[in-house]
Amino acid sequence: MELKDLKSAWDTYSSQEMVKHQMGKESINELLKTQTRSLVDRIDRNIRIGIFVLLVFIAYVIIDDVYLSKILIKEPITYPSWMRFMDVFSNALIVTTYLFFVICYFRIKRSFSSDTQLKDLLNGILNTLKTYRTMFYMAVIILLINISVSFVAGIYEGVKFKAGVVSGGIITLTTSKILLLIAVGLAILIPIIVLTYLLLHWGFNKLYGKYLVKLNETLTELDESVNVE
Amino acid sequence: MEKEFLQIITENQGIIHKVCSIYCDLEEDRRDLFQEILVQLWKSYSSFRNESKFSTWMYRVALNTAITSFKKDKRQPDKSGVAYESIQLAEELYDTRTEDQIKLLNNAVGQLTGIEKSIILLFLEDKKYEEIAEITGITQNYVRVKMNRIKKKLKLLMNTEE
């Protein structure tokens, strides 16, 4: 079959299809009224929801640190300075990353529409999706930092309490016992961190991984310098 | 503006149907894509400033939407370029030769990538390289290169099928 035959087959087919699917003004109007969200629209909505959820979570973490803990724990706890530093550092990191993300998002927000050149559109969607990925991993990191800090603080308090009951306090523990405690703590904490990360990473890739790959492939196909020898 | 939009879309809806025909193999996907293109056209309509022909602008929005709206895996849209149900219906309407040609067209186009489908559609619609370049946003030179490759690919695919 030659290309001219392909053309005539297409003409016959497409004219028949047009007759078959022809719609009136009212049907078109009806379709517009019942508009559904495209994948990009849904990602955009998810980012906005994510921004709000993260803000609430960060607010909770900070309020819990500076206010709630003091009310709920009746006996005063004196943490060592390295633990205080870790706490302040993780909170500062979380807030800075969040602010950086929000600024980035609003900078790329709606910098493209469907009537722009395909390359710009693909780049716009890719940037939105990558921003969403950044937000997702930021949430994962916040969660993991929170788990780690709480775990370390919990272990420290537990050991301090137990050491106070059975001996002369935490200062009397031998180096080997401290090393054993650290090893046991890490043996529990690391699998929790790794499994949580892998599970969330798998979930994100399952939802958007293929879309990202296809967008990148299409963008590469449009790149003249790569495809013209 | 809504009335004007509806009027102009009703008159030019053939463009959307053609894009849907080349990108979707199932009636359900076709309806979804038609609606998605319609929504994107409406969203972008206010930015249309007569700098290009209306049909050029409409092809661009429709093809951009089709290329970027990858469907869920379960539907496998890229296995076929032309709706299977339509071919079954076509069997009653066309003679055997045309029917065979449409099946060949279906199988061959179905194996092209999203960009290649858009170029072959515009080629089949007798668009010049200049207009194809304007719609797809790639250079005329690259359109020529792509078109030559697509022609070779289609010939090979169709000869294998025959």
Interface residues (C-beta under 8 A of the other chain):
Chain A: M1 L3 D5 L6 K7 S8 A9 W10 D11 T12 Y13 S14 Q16 E17 M18 K20 H21 Q22 M23 G24 K25 I28 N29 L31 L32 T34 Q35 T36 S38 L39 V40 S113 S114 D115 T116 Q117 L118 K119 D120 L121 L122 I125 K210 Y211 K214 L215 E217 T218 E221 L222 E224 N227 V228
Chain B: L6 Q7 I9 T10 Q13 G14 H17 K18 C20 S21 D32 F34 Q35 E36 L38 V39 Q40 L41 W42 K43 S44 S47 F48 W57 R60 V61 L63 N64 T65 I67 T68 S69 F70 D73 V82 A83 S86 L89 A90 L93 Y94 T98 Q101 I102 L104 L105 A108 T113 G114 I115 L124 T136 G137 I138 T139 N141 Y142 V145 K151 L154 K155 M158 N159 E162
